[in-house]
Amino acid sequence: MRVLASAPAKIILFGEHSVVYGKPAIAAAIDLRTYVKAEFNKNGRIRIEAKDIRTPGLTVSFSEDQIYFETDYGKAAEVLSYVREAINLVMKEADKQRGVTVSITSQIPVGAGLGSSAAVAVATIGAVSKLFGLELTPEEVAKLGHKVELLVQGASSGIDPTVSAIGGFLYYQKGSFERLPVIELPIVVGYTGSSGSTKELVAKVRKNYEEMPEIIEPILTSMGKLVEKAREVILAEYDREIKFKLLGTLMNINHGLLDALGVSTKSLSDLVYASREAGALGAKITGAGGGGCMYALAPRKQSEVATAIKIAGGMPMITKISREGLRIE
Ligand code: MEV
């Protein structure tokens, strides 16, 4: 028996980092996917094969414990640890141990802030649980995905595995979510080509928070409030133009607050400002920052903004919101 599952990448529209402190955030699944094939093997061991693990600029292939690193060993090894923890958790859940071979192919760049680790964890849990005869709901897969992140990263809000498992547009807070109506947002994602480590960036914010809670707490509170405002705008009966304008303004404020938390970089800010100058209504970091991606809201200006991102040194991706989360193929 063989099971193939896939799970999407995500963008955090509003509220990354503050969501780790119990504030709400809004995220959406996008149409880049990670595919995981799982089957039993006879040697009783866990074997992980990966092709096309995209780290900035290059592709890494590895199999089992041998990692053929043409580039960043650390990033490939990080992917491996999400997959291992995901398989171990499912085996615990099924209360069975068997040799399993898992093969991964992915369209999602690793370390880009697009939730590649969550997608690989969710797709692995989806495929391996089905292989073991477990019928998990997407919510249960999301919860296990959150556990995987906690084991590998130490800290996580759980928003990435939740949006990857459920799909669409989600308002998320402390492990609970509300589905929001999917708006076809005219966005452009800009990839800096460098990667940030979520674990390190979350730890950096935590350190500042512990040293200066009186400064950092109000920033996080403002982020939470702007997420509430964005939810109101998404749910309101305004026409699209008004909605986009308000959401764009909130994105710009959110970017400024993320910069204040210290998670932006010069290349991220270059892409953000280039997008705004090319006509985007709003532009901000998406995900943990420290490199990775930004996104711009650019009604009728997507190709101008994509060109501006390219000129500013980034890689533009015009992407769509994915209504589908975890999928058994
Ligand atoms: C990463 O995509 C989002 C962060 O808020 C971390 C988390 O929520 O677990 C930076």
Residues whose N, C-alpha, C, O or C-beta is under 5 A from the ligand:
A	BS01	MEV	E16 H17 V19 V20 G113 A155 S156 S157 G158 I159 D160 G287 A288
